[in-house]
Amino acid sequence: MTYVVGYSPHKDDACALSLAAQFARSDKDSVHAVTVVPQGWEVAAGSATDGDFTAWAQGQGEASAEEALTLLGADAGVPIAASWVTGRSVPAALLEQVEALDADMIVVGSGANGAPGRVAMTAKTDRLLHSSPVPVAIAPRGYAAEPRSRFTRVTVGFRDDDATWHLLQRVADICRRTGASLRLVTVALDRPPMYTAAVSGAEDLVREQWRRQASAAQDEAVEHLVDAGFARDEVETVLARGATWVEALDSVEWHSGDVLVVGSSSTHLLTQVFLGSSAAKIVRASPVPVVVVP
């Protein structure tokens, strides 16, 4: 497996390199950093402006690729490579490189305006999530993996629909191969009551019934995994509760070797990654790296 990393020296993309190396170490794979520099407009042949821009773009690309190799080489511990390409659209150019390199995942960083330690999607990331035929991993802003570290636990955002069951099977296969433990998390938001005093308590009953259903679905998933060969103590379940998505995700215990995996919208008919409303909110609230799977 090859992880393509979108890297720009002018942004906080060192976190994406760190995340990609951690993924590669976990599954004995390789990392290829790709820098996309602007593509010039067509001008008259022999134009000095055209030559100046081309030379500038080449210099930027070569310097960025060299910097990425230096950063990766310091601690990657896996096969690494770096290159640069020109393009008018960074997401489109990265997707072209995914196809050219036969890569299995794209890894990107968070936006510079996001909160430290949280995942922050940019316009470019959003475009990737709507266009990518392969999973997209997003590093929280400022993310830095421990030296030579690997992922030790995979948490799956579990919705108990057909798409999530399929995702669970894919993740279970990866956990078997890498030796990582598996955890299921279902988010239950505690919204403020919207009823009048005349029906006080009705919404609490609805919440409690939903929680019982969510717990039953998680128990069913655990039994399925045990039948598939997992030891019962290798699978955890968590019902994350809170008034907001951030509060709910913060109620879950997270460690440095954790990664959160969510599926794209189960109602979307295309093969590309496409976040449903709840999945998008989970991604933005996550304090650990997130992988969004088509």
Stockholm file with secondary structure:
# STOCKHOLM 1.0

chainA/1-294         MTYVVGYSPHKDDACALSLAAQFARSDKDSVHAVTVVPQGWEVAAGSATDGDFTAWAQGQGEASAEEALTLLGADAGVPIAASWVTGRSVPAALLEQVEALDADMIVVGSGANGAPGRVAMTAKTDRLLHSSPVPVAIAPRGYAAEPRSRFTRVTVGFRDDDATWHLLQRVADICRRTGASLRLVTVALDRPPMYTAAVSGAEDLVREQWRRQASAAQDEAVEHLVDAGFARDEVETVLARGATWVEALDSVEWHSGDVLVVGSSSTHLLTQVFLGSSAAKIVRASPVPVVVVP
#=GR chainA/1-294 SS CEEEEECCTTTTCHHHHHHHHHHHHHHTCEEEEEEEEECCCCCCTTCHHHHHHHHHHHHHHHHHHHHHHHHHHTTCCSCEEEEEEEESCHHHHHHHHHHHTTCSEEEECCCTTSCTTSCCCCHHHHHHHHHCSSCEEECCTTCCCCTTCCCCEEEEECCCSHHHHHHHHHHHHHHHHHTCEEEEEEEEECCCCCSCGGGTTHHHHHHHHHHHHHHHHHHHHHHHHHHTTCCGGGEEEEEEEESSHHHHHHTSCCCTTEEEEEECCTTCCSSSCCCCHHHHHHHHHCSSCEEEEC
#=GC SS_cons         CEEEEECCTTTTCHHHHHHHHHHHHHHTCEEEEEEEEECCCCCCTTCHHHHHHHHHHHHHHHHHHHHHHHHHHTTCCSCEEEEEEEESCHHHHHHHHHHHTTCSEEEECCCTTSCTTSCCCCHHHHHHHHHCSSCEEECCTTCCCCTTCCCCEEEEECCCSHHHHHHHHHHHHHHHHHTCEEEEEEEEECCCCCSCGGGTTHHHHHHHHHHHHHHHHHHHHHHHHHHTTCCGGGEEEEEEEESSHHHHHHTSCCCTTEEEEEECCTTCCSSSCCCCHHHHHHHHHCSSCEEEEC
//
